[in-house]
């Protein structure tokens, strides 16, 4: 009962906020908009096309082509100076959790639960959501660390227009072994972890956990194959039960897995994607390729790593040699996955407060992929069509007839100068313009 009251209070607060936030940054959806693109990224083919016109009706793309006739009464948006591409997708976010780099996971997590609370976390998450939208990220998959369904409340407020933010796929509490990810938490306080994670105890309980999450609003299931940095693993029987129940209910399953054992067991259980996958061996990568399991590599780039070190270790800054060694290791891991033919889906896992807007920091994961040697088209596909296919939504991640009108425009040519991805000049989500011409 207390969780029901809490959820109702949260919705009331979000509605109250909406009365005062108005529709700043939005324009009303007109009957028809024609976007004139200087260049266009075809995410299905992984190529850039010359000038194209995009006809948008309501929240969907009606036509794409060269020199299309302008419908009577249509509004024309001139983006002929820019490169237009599908709105970016971040497949691993935590909008309701932002950690002080000096605090540590257990202390910061317990503080979020016991001192911040779900209503305040949701309000702050709503503010962070807008930074993703302004950074050109029009869709996110939010994977836990949001209390008891605070992520569902934020998604609801965005969908109804009360808040500006990306479209959201949300997991609710992640399904975890004992203790969640709170190492050092005393047994007497295990209930604190169970406010943040759905602790699974056996295969039948695992099925029940899936039914709970989907019933209360989750449209993706996140599991912890291992609860690193805690030592526990979900059993194969538990993970197989989760996957089977999720298939029955029509939702995908993704697994937090860092060690090779955790990754291979999750793949064996039938998950759709692996989050992090830091220590995957070549044999495990081969198995992922064979079974069509995507990898979401969550790495900080050099800019964000420097920000992190400056905040967390102000009195002992990392040397350039230490930084280079850390990055080299990450690049090599990603290169092995790409070489092995594993589908890469972009995801930031940016839950650390780096003193910059969270969306801007999150987008820099694309720069990690670039610095690791991925081709520009591959990177953009990882943040568009690859993510859309993983989510099972063909209207996302593409610019074609029938797709959602989610578009961004960047100043420059990302192939010749990847820093163009920092220069977002236009953002449209669902036919509404948030950045660009008023």
C-alpha positions in Angstrom: 0.0 0.0 0.0 2.8 2.4 0.8 4.2 2.0 -2.7 0.8 2.7 -4.2 0.5 5.9 -2.2 4.1 6.9 -3.1 3.4 6.4 -6.8 0.2 8.5 -6.6 2.1 11.3 -4.8 4.8 11.2 -7.4 2.3 11.6 -10.3 0.6 14.5 -8.5 4.0 16.2 -8.1 4.9 15.7 -11.7 1.5 17.1 -12.8 2.0 20.2 -10.5 5.4 20.7 -12.1 3.9 20.6 -15.5 1.6 23.6 -14.7 4.6 25.8 -14.3 7.0 24.3 -16.8 4.7 25.0 -19.8 6.0 23.8 -23.2 9.4 25.6 -23.2 11.4 24.3 -26.2 8.5 22.8 -28.0 6.5 23.9 -31.1 3.1 22.7 -31.8 2.8 19.8 -34.3 1.5 21.4 -37.5 -0.4 19.4 -40.1 2.6 19.0 -42.4 6.3 19.9 -42.1 8.9 19.6 -44.9 12.5 19.3 -43.8 15.0 20.1 -46.5 18.3 18.2 -45.6 21.6 19.1 -47.1 22.8 15.5 -46.6 21.0 12.6 -45.1 22.2 9.5 -43.2 20.6 6.3 -44.5 21.0 4.1 -41.4 19.8 0.9 -43.1 22.5 1.1 -45.7 25.1 2.9 -43.6 25.7 5.6 -46.2 25.2 9.4 -46.5 23.0 10.6 -49.3 22.9 13.9 -51.1 20.1 16.5 -50.5 16.7 15.0 -49.6 13.3 16.3 -48.6 11.5 14.8 -45.7 7.7 15.2 -45.5 6.3 14.9 -42.0 2.7 14.6 -41.1 1.8 14.6 -37.4 4.4 12.4 -35.7 5.3 10.2 -38.7 7.4 10.6 -41.8 5.2 10.5 -44.9 7.8 10.7 -47.7 11.5 11.0 -48.3 13.0 11.9 -51.7 14.7 14.4 -53.9 12.9 17.7 -54.9 9.6 16.6 -53.5 6.6 18.9 -54.1 5.7 21.1 -51.1 2.2 20.3 -49.9 -0.1 23.3 -49.7 0.1 25.0 -46.3 3.2 23.0 -45.3 5.8 24.5 -43.1 9.3 24.3 -44.6 12.4 23.8 -42.4 15.6 24.6 -44.2 18.4 22.4 -43.1 20.3 22.4 -46.4 23.5 23.5 -44.6 23.4 20.5 -42.3 23.7 16.7 -42.2 20.4 15.2 -41.1 20.1 11.8 -39.4 17.7 9.8 -37.2 17.5 10.9 -33.6 20.1 9.2 -31.5 19.3 6.3 -29.2 21.1 5.7 -25.9 20.4 2.0 -24.9 21.8 2.3 -21.3 20.8 5.2 -19.1 20.0 5.8 -15.5 18.0 9.1 -15.4 17.0 8.7 -11.8 20.4 8.1 -10.4 23.5 10.4 -10.4 26.4 9.4 -8.3 29.1 11.5 -6.7 32.4 10.1 -8.0 33.9 10.3 -4.5 31.0 8.5 -2.8 31.0 4.9 -3.8 28.1 2.7 -5.1 26.8 1.5 -1.8 26.9 4.8 0.0 25.4 6.7 -2.9 22.8 4.1 -3.6 21.6 3.9 0.0 21.5 7.7 0.1 19.4 7.8 -3.0 16.9 5.4 -1.5 16.7 6.6 2.1 17.4 10.4 1.8 16.5 11.3 -1.8 13.4 9.1 -2.3 11.5 8.2 -5.4 9.5 11.5 -5.9 12.6 13.7 -5.7 14.6 11.2 -7.9 11.9 11.3 -10.5 11.8 15.1 -10.6 15.5 15.3 -11.0 15.4 12.5 -13.5 12.9 14.5 -15.5 15.3 17.5 -15.6 18.1 15.2 -16.7 15.9 13.7 -19.4 15.6 17.1 -21.1 19.4 17.3 -21.4 19.4 14.1 -23.4 16.8 15.5 -25.8 18.8 18.7 -26.2 21.9 16.6 -27.0 20.1 14.9 -29.9 19.3 11.7 -28.0 15.6 11.2 -28.8 15.2 7.8 -27.3 16.7 6.1 -24.2 16.5 2.7 -22.6 16.5 3.3 -18.9 17.8 0.3 -17.0 17.0 0.4 -13.3 18.4 2.3 -10.3 15.1 4.2 -10.2 13.5 3.0 -7.1 10.1 1.3 -7.3 9.0 2.3 -10.8 10.0 6.0 -10.7 11.2 5.5 -14.3 7.6 4.6 -15.3 6.3 7.8 -13.8 8.9 9.9 -15.8 8.0 8.1 -19.0 4.3 8.7 -18.4 4.9 12.4 -17.9 6.9 12.7 -21.1 4.4 10.7 -23.1 1.5 12.9 -22.0 3.4 16.1 -22.8 3.9 17.3 -19.2 7.7 17.2 -19.6 10.2 17.5 -22.4 12.3 14.4 -22.8 13.2 11.5 -25.0 10.9 8.6 -25.6 11.7 6.0 -22.9 12.0 2.2 -22.7 12.2 1.4 -19.0 12.9 -1.7 -16.9 11.7 -0.9 -13.5 13.8 -2.6 -10.8 16.5 -4.8 -12.2 16.2 -8.6 -11.4 19.2 -9.4 -9.2 20.8 -12.0 -6.9 20.9 -11.3 -3.2 22.0 -7.9 -2.1 21.8 -6.2 -5.5 24.9 -4.1 -6.2 25.5 -2.9 -2.7 28.7 -4.5 -1.4 29.1 -4.2 2.3 25.4 -3.8 3.1 24.7 -5.6 6.4 22.2 -8.4 6.4 19.8 -6.5 8.8 19.4 -3.8 6.1 19.0 -6.1 3.1 15.5 -4.5 2.6 17.2 -1.3 1.4 18.7 -3.2 -1.5 15.2 -4.6 -2.3 13.9 -1.0 -2.7 16.3 -0.6 -5.7 16.5 -4.2 -7.0 14.0 -7.0 -7.4 15.9 -9.8 -5.7 15.2 -13.1 -7.3 15.0 -16.3 -5.2 14.4 -19.3 -7.5 13.0 -19.9 -11.0 9.3 -19.5 -10.0 10.1 -16.2 -8.2 12.0 -15.1 -11.3 8.8 -15.6 -13.5 6.8 -13.7 -10.9 9.4 -10.8 -11.0 8.9 -10.5 -14.7 5.2 -10.4 -14.4 5.4 -7.8 -11.7 7.7 -5.5 -13.7 5.6 -5.7 -16.8 2.3 -5.2 -14.9 3.6 -2.1 -13.3 4.9 -0.5 -16.5 8.3 -2.0 -17.6 8.7 -2.6 -21.3 12.1 -4.2 -21.1 13.5 -6.6 -18.5 17.0 -6.0 -17.0 18.7 -8.8 -15.2 22.0 -9.0 -13.3 23.7 -12.2 -14.5 26.2 -11.3 -11.9 25.6 -8.5 -9.4 29.1 -7.1 -9.7 30.7 -5.6 -7.7 28.8 -8.1 -5.4 29.8 -11.7 -5.9 26.4 -13.3 -6.5 25.1 -14.8 -9.8 21.6 -15.6 -11.0 21.3 -19.3 -11.7 20.8 -20.5 -15.3 17.4 -21.8 -14.3 16.4 -18.4 -13.0 17.6 -16.6 -16.1 16.0 -19.1 -18.4 12.7 -18.7 -16.5 13.0 -14.9 -16.9 13.6 -15.1 -20.6 10.7 -17.5 -21.1 8.3 -15.3 -19.2 9.5 -12.2 -21.0 9.0 -13.8 -24.3 5.4 -14.8 -23.3 4.7 -11.2 -22.3 6.4 -9.7 -25.5 9.3 -7.9 -23.9 13.1 -8.1 -24.4 15.7 -9.1 -21.8 19.1 -7.5 -21.3 21.8 -8.6 -18.9 24.3 -6.7 -16.8 27.4 -8.9 -17.2 31.0 -8.0 -16.8 33.0 -11.2 -16.4 33.2 -13.8 -19.2 31.4 -16.3 -17.0 28.5 -13.9 -16.4 28.3 -13.1 -20.1 28.4 -16.6 -21.4 25.8 -17.8 -18.9 23.4 -15.0 -19.9 23.9 -15.7 -23.6 23.2 -19.4 -22.9 20.0 -18.4 -21.1 18.8 -16.6 -24.2 19.0 -12.9 -23.4 18.8 -10.3 -26.2 21.7 -8.2 -25.3 24.7 -7.9 -22.9 25.4 -4.7 -21.0 29.1 -3.8 -20.5 30.6 -7.2 -21.5 34.0 -6.0 -20.4 35.9 -9.3 -20.1 34.2 -11.3 -22.9 36.6 -13.9 -24.3 36.7 -14.6 -28.1 34.7 -17.8 -27.7 31.9 -15.9 -25.9 31.9 -13.2 -28.5 31.6 -15.9 -31.2 28.6 -17.4 -29.3 27.0 -13.9 -29.1 27.4 -13.5 -32.9 25.9 -16.9 -33.6 22.9 -16.3 -31.4 22.3 -12.7 -32.4 23.0 -11.3 -29.0 23.9 -7.6 -29.1 26.6 -5.9 -27.1 26.1 -2.5 -25.4 29.7 -1.3 -24.6 29.6 1.3 -21.9 32.9 3.2 -21.9 33.9 6.7 -20.9 35.9 8.5 -23.5 39.1 10.5 -22.8 37.2 13.7 -22.2 34.9 12.2 -19.6 37.7 10.1 -18.0 39.7 13.3 -17.4 36.6 14.9 -15.9 36.1 11.9 -13.6 39.7 11.8 -12.5 39.8 15.6 -11.8 36.7 15.2 -9.5 37.4 11.9 -7.8 41.2 12.3 -7.4 41.9 16.0 -7.3 45.1 15.6 -5.3 46.4 12.7 -7.4 45.7 13.3 -11.1 46.3 10.5 -13.5 49.2 10.8 -15.8 48.7 10.8 -19.6 50.4 7.4 -19.6 47.9 6.0 -17.2 45.0 7.5 -19.1 46.4 6.1 -22.4 46.8 2.6 -20.9 43.2 2.6 -19.6 41.8 3.7 -23.0 44.0 1.2 -24.9 42.5 -1.7 -22.9 39.0 -0.5 -23.6 39.6 0.1 -27.3 41.1 -3.4 -27.7 38.0 -5.0 -26.0 35.7 -3.1 -28.4 37.8 -3.9 -31.4 37.6 -7.7 -30.7 33.8 -7.5 -30.5 33.6 -5.6 -33.8 36.0 -7.9 -35.5 34.0 -10.8 -34.3 30.9 -9.5 -36.0 28.9 -8.8 -32.8 26.2 -6.2 -33.2 27.1 -3.1 -31.3 24.4 -0.9 -29.8 25.4 2.4 -28.3 24.8 2.9 -24.5 26.5 5.3 -22.1 25.7 4.0 -18.6 26.4 7.6 -17.6 25.4 7.6 -13.9 28.4 9.6 -12.6 28.1 13.4 -11.9 30.8 14.9 -14.1 29.6 18.5 -13.6 28.2 18.7 -17.2 24.7 18.1 -18.5 24.1 14.4 -18.3 22.9 14.1 -21.9 26.0 15.8 -23.2 28.3 13.6 -21.2 26.3 10.5 -22.3 26.7 11.3 -26.0 30.4 11.1 -25.7 30.3 7.3 -25.7 30.1 7.7 -29.5 33.6 9.3 -29.3 34.9 6.3 -27.5 33.7 4.1 -30.3 35.3 6.5 -32.8 38.6 6.6 -31.0 38.6 2.8 -30.9 38.5 2.7 -34.7 34.9 2.0 -35.5 33.9 3.6 -38.8 31.6 6.6 -38.6 28.7 4.8 -40.3 29.0 1.9 -37.9 28.9 4.2 -34.9 25.9 6.0 -36.1 24.2 2.7 -36.9 24.9 1.6 -33.3 23.0 4.6 -32.0 20.1 4.4 -34.5 19.0 1.3 -36.4 20.9 -1.3 -34.3 19.3 0.0 -31.2 15.9 0.1 -32.9 16.2 -3.5 -34.0 17.2 -4.5 -30.5 14.2 -2.7 -29.1 12.0 -4.4 -31.7 10.6 -1.0 -33.0 11.0 -0.6 -36.8 9.7 3.0 -36.7 12.8 4.1 -34.7 16.3 4.7 -36.0 15.5 5.3 -39.6 14.4 8.1 -41.9 11.8 6.5 -44.2 8.1 6.4 -44.9 6.1 5.4 -41.8 8.9 6.0 -39.3 8.7 8.2 -36.3 9.6 11.8 -37.0 12.7 11.7 -34.8 15.4 13.8 -36.6 18.6 15.6 -35.7 20.9 17.8 -37.8 24.6 18.4 -37.2 26.8 21.1 -38.5 29.5 19.4 -40.6 30.4 16.1 -42.0 30.8 13.4 -39.3 32.9 11.2 -41.7 35.6 13.9 -42.2 35.2 15.5 -38.8 33.5 13.4 -36.1 33.4 16.5 -33.8 30.3 17.5 -35.9 28.4 15.3 -33.5 29.0 17.9 -30.9 27.3 20.6 -33.0 23.6 19.7 -32.8 21.6 22.4 -34.6 18.2 20.8 -34.8 16.3 18.2 -32.8 12.8 16.9 -33.6 11.1 14.1 -31.6 7.7 12.8 -32.6 7.2 15.6 -35.0 7.9 18.3 -32.4 10.9 20.7 -32.8 12.9 21.1 -29.6 16.1 22.6 -31.0 16.3 24.7 -34.1 13.8 27.0 -35.8 10.9 28.1 -33.5 
